[in-house]
Amino acid sequence: MTNTFAENLAALPTIDHLAALELLHGDTLIARMENKPGQAGSLRVYHALYQEFGCINTVAADKGLRLYAEHTDDARTNPGKHPNIDRLFAVEAERPFAVRLLPSA
């Protein structure tokens, strides 16, 4: 039996200290997730992945897809509906995402 996204999320470190997290390829900003409703869950997932792996590489992406649980299947079926999950599908082995953490004020 696998956990739901809500159960997985509850087990991840808190993000109270963060205003946002940015994903980068070199100096190019790929995405920004803010600590606000609708984005806080993804911010929490990506933050936990960054803490464990130091970047969002293919190994981190695989774990992230497991953490998103039931939402991962929905994202596979409905491309574009879950952009933060879609991004994990697209991580390339030779080009991981760097992460920049933006602390809350």
N, C-alpha and C positions, 0 to 999 in steps of 0.2 A: 504494500500500500504506500502511495506517495503522498506527501504533504501538499496542501493547497498553497497558493501564492500567499494568502493571508497568514497562514501558519509559518511559512518560510520567512516572510517579512518580519514577523514578531521575534524571530530568533536572531535577526541581524543587529549589528551595532547601531546605536542611535545616531542621528545626524543633526541634533540640536545646535551643534557648533558650526554648521555650514549654512551659508546663504545659497550656494550653488556649486555645481561641478561642471567643468568644461572638458570636452573630448577634443583632442588635437591630433592632426597629422602634421608634424613639423610645427610651423607657425600658423597653420591654417586651422581656424576654429571649425569643427565639424558639428558640434551640438553643445547646447547648454541646458542643464536641468536645474531648476530652481527648487528651493525648499518651500513649496507652496502646494496646496491641494491640486491633485491631478498630475503632479510631477514628483512629489516627495517619495512615493514608493520606488520609482525608478532611480531617483537620487540615492536612496538607501541601498538598493541592489548594486548599482555601479560603485558606490563608495566602498561597500564590503568587498567587491571584486578587486578594487584598487588596493585596499589594505592587504589582501591576501597575495595578489600577483604583481603589484607595482605598476601595472598597465592593464589595458584590456586587450589581451592577446587571444589566440584561439582556445587555449585551455580555460582562460577566464570566461570567454564567451560561452563555451560549452556549459560551464557551471552556472552562468547567468541564465541560460535557457532552461536549465533544470529548476532554478529558483523561481522563475516566472510561472512554472507549473502549468496549470490549465490555460493560461494566457498564451503560452508558446504555441500550442496547437491552433488556437484561434488566429494567431499571427500568421502561421503557415497557410491557413485556409483563406485569410483575408489580408493579403499584402497591403501595407500602407495604414492599416487600422491601428497598429501598435509600433510607431516608429522607433522607440527605444529597444524593442525586441528585434525588429527588422535589422537594426544596426548590428546586433550581435550575430545574426545570420551572415552578415557581410564582412566580418573581421577576416582579414587575410593574414596568413602565417608570417609573411615577410613585412607586413605593415600594420603593427598593432596601434591602437589608440593610446596616446599619452593622456594623462589626466592632470588637470589643474583644479585644486580645491580652492574655493573662495569662502573664507570664514565669514560668519555673521558678525555684524557690528556690535 
